[in-house]
Amino acid sequence: MSAPTTRPEDAGIDSEKLEALFARAKRDVDDGTLPGAQVAIARNGRLAGFRTFGTARIGGVDRPATNGTLYTIFSSTKAVVAAAVWTLFEDGLLRLDERIAEIVPEFGTNGKDVVTVE
């Protein structure tokens, strides 16, 4: 991963609050709550901050986590998708009454062509 592309303030992010977030992640790693953490903050397409802490299990061995470490996030994807969907709503790119089959035609089989985003 690359370094931040901008100062946090250039992306509308408060540097002090961002540093507090990084400090919290580091504390949770240092006290053993998490083995490792990776935090990336972006706004309006600009990466304002990115840090990696702790270790990751790679090939059955604990190794220092790096900015290039990939993580399996399992059910956390639900929150990521929900955030993306709300952004699409806010930008007017998705409507509650829109039919899923209009977006993903393959979904419209077996009578599911009437199912809406709502």
C-alpha positions in Angstrom: 0.0 0.0 0.0 1.1 3.5 -0.7 1.5 6.3 1.9 -1.3 8.7 2.3 -1.9 10.8 -0.8 -2.8 13.9 1.1 -2.6 15.6 4.5 -5.7 14.5 6.5 -7.0 18.0 6.6 -6.9 18.2 2.8 -9.4 15.3 2.8 -11.6 16.9 5.5 -10.2 14.7 8.3 -9.1 16.1 11.6 -5.4 15.0 12.2 -5.8 14.8 15.9 -8.8 12.5 15.7 -7.1 10.4 13.1 -4.0 10.1 15.4 -6.3 9.1 18.3 -7.8 6.4 16.1 -4.4 5.1 15.3 -3.4 5.2 19.0 -6.5 3.2 19.9 -5.7 0.5 17.3 -2.1 0.3 18.5 -3.2 0.1 22.2 -5.6 -2.8 21.4 -2.7 -4.6 19.7 -0.2 -3.8 22.4 -2.5 -5.0 25.2 -3.3 -8.2 23.4 -7.0 -7.5 22.5 -6.1 -7.9 18.8 -3.1 -9.7 17.3 -2.9 -7.1 14.6 -4.8 -4.2 13.0 -4.8 -2.3 9.8 -6.5 1.1 9.6 -7.1 3.1 6.4 -9.0 6.3 6.3 -10.1 7.9 3.0 -12.5 10.6 2.0 -13.5 11.8 -1.4 -11.1 9.4 -3.0 -8.1 10.6 -1.0 -6.2 8.4 1.4 -5.7 10.5 4.5 -4.1 7.9 6.7 -2.9 4.3 6.7 -1.2 2.3 9.5 -0.6 -1.3 10.3 0.1 -2.7 13.8 1.0 -6.1 15.3 1.2 -9.5 13.7 -0.7 -11.7 11.2 -0.7 -15.5 10.8 0.7 -16.2 7.4 1.2 -19.9 6.4 0.6 -20.9 10.0 3.4 -18.6 11.3 2.9 -15.3 13.2 4.8 -12.6 11.3 4.9 -8.8 11.6 2.0 -7.3 9.8 2.9 -4.9 7.0 0.9 -2.5 4.9 0.7 -5.2 2.3 -0.8 -7.8 4.6 -4.1 -9.1 3.5 -6.8 -10.0 6.1 -9.8 -12.4 5.9 -12.7 -10.4 7.3 -15.5 -12.9 7.1 -18.9 -11.4 8.3 -17.4 -8.0 8.5 -18.2 -7.6 4.8 -21.8 -7.0 5.8 -20.9 -3.7 7.3 -18.7 -2.7 4.4 -21.5 -3.5 1.9 -24.0 -1.6 4.0 -21.8 1.5 4.1 -21.3 1.3 0.3 -25.1 0.9 -0.2 -25.8 4.0 1.9 -23.3 6.0 -0.1 -25.0 4.9 -3.3 -28.3 6.1 -1.8 -26.9 9.4 -0.8 -25.4 9.9 -4.2 -28.7 9.1 -5.9 -27.2 6.0 -7.7 -29.5 3.5 -6.0 -33.1 3.6 -5.1 -35.1 1.5 -2.6 -37.8 0.8 -5.3 -35.2 -0.3 -7.9 -35.5 -4.0 -8.9 -32.5 -6.1 -8.2 -32.8 -7.8 -11.6 -32.3 -4.4 -13.2 -28.9 -4.3 -11.6 -28.0 -8.0 -11.7 -30.1 -9.6 -14.5 -29.2 -13.1 -13.4 -31.0 -12.5 -10.1 -34.3 -12.3 -11.9 -34.9 -16.0 -12.3 -37.5 -18.1 -10.6 -39.9 -15.3 -10.0 -37.3 -13.0 -8.3 -37.6 -10.4 -11.0 -40.0 -8.4 -8.8 -37.7 -8.2 -5.7 -36.6 -4.6 -5.0 -33.6 -3.2 -3.1 -35.9 -2.5 -0.2 
